[in-house]
Amino acid sequence: MIDRTGLAGFLRSRREALQPEDVGMPRGQRRRTSGLRREEVATLCNMSADYYSRLERERGPQPSPQMLASIAQGLHLSIDERDHLFRLAGHNPPPRGSSSEHISPGLLRILDRLADTPAEIVTELGETLRQTPMGVALTGDTTRYTGPARSLGYRWFTEPGARDLYAPEEHAFMTRMYAAGLRGLVTLRGPDSRAAYLAGLLLESNEEFRRVWDDHEIGIHPHEVKHFVHPEVGALELNCQRLVDPGQAHALMVYTAVPGSESYEKLQVLSVIGAQTLRSTSG
């Protein structure tokens, strides 16, 4: 059963504890509230301001688990706070551990400060959970996929266009890397895991995957320098730094270019293209 009073009070306290700079928003000069405004939280949670306001006023329908997950991420809740939110709303919390898609507040705070840098947060299966605007400009919106196709490793073998963004000379290595990485996850997470499910789908449907899977390779790690072929700016040589959250099995991927290099200049061009695209889609 939903605890409307407890839910409203908890949401209010978490909203008031957040500052605009905590979530990558400008503070502005005429701010009177002690924390975020309700409409700002609603934007972060991808919902209407009216819907969120009704929750804080102990009104409205019982939030769905999907809506609660959005609220938990928008308010940068810890995993314990997320579980508390679900219970207040009358739902059982989602599972924790490697299968959880709840991003830790620490990773979100870092991502929010990287608006001018290509970056993304991904699961251990290569599913994109969040991207910066520059991340979208570099790789496209990779959060839009559903089902098994959410995994880049799965798309690598099933969607021909998935390889277009990467230099052809990297393809053979990446094929081996994705198969070896999935094999390691199947062993780590077990036969009932999502990794095992994806491996089963690929073994049934893809001859190339079966061939590299039968090589039993393991421990093939990504190159630190990645070679992209962007449809608008051409070849890009980018360093990729990974910050791993072992508790959630998520990784923050940050792509940078050597200052003064051709790729660095192309990233500046890409930032302009990305900003123009963002304005056109939101206008």
C-alpha positions, 0 to 999 in steps of 0.5 A: 500500500502506498504511504502518500505522506511518507512518499511526499515528505521523502521526495520533498527532502531529496529535492531540497537537498539537491542543488542545480550544480549537482545535476548539471543545471545552471543556478541562475540569479533569481533562485529562492528555493533552497534546492531544486524546483519541482519543474526542474526535478520533473525535467530530470525525471522525464515527466510532467511538472504537474504529475511530480507536484501531485506526488509531493502534495499526496495526490495523484495515482500510484506511481508505476515501477518505471516511473519510480525508477525515473524519479530515483535517477532524476533525484540522484538517489543512492541504492538504499534511497531508491529501495526506500522510495519503492517501498513508500510507493507500495512496490517491491524494489528492483533487484540489486547487483550486476543486473541493476540499471540504477546508476550510482549518484557518484557516476551521475555527478561526474557525467553531469559535469562532462557536458562538453565531452563525449561520455556515456554510462554503460552496463557490463553488457554494453547497454547504454544507460545515459549519455552526454550531449557530446556522447550522442553527437559521437555515437548517436542516441544509443539509449533508444534500443530495446531488448537484446539490441540494447547491447552493443556486443549483440548489435555488433553481430546482428546489425550490419550498421553497428560496425560503420562507426568504427575503423575497418582495421579494428573490426576483427579485433572487436569481434574477438573482444565482444565474444571473449567478453561475453564468454567471461560474463557467462562464466561469472554470472552463470547460466541463468544470467542475461549474458547467457541469454544473449550468448544463446541467441547469438549461438542460434542465429549467427555463424560468425559468432559461433566461429569466434565463440568456439575459439574459447578466447578470454580476457581480450581487453579494449584498446585505450585508443579507439578509431572512429569513422564519424559520418560528418567529421570523418576519422577520429582517434580518441582515448577512452578512459573507464571509471568502473562502479563495481557495486553496480557493474557499470562503467563511465566511458569518457572519450578525449583527444590529444589537445592540438591534434586533428581529432581534437579539432574535429571534436570541436566541430562535432560539439557545434553540430551536436548543439545544432542538432539538439536545438533542432530536435527540441525546438 
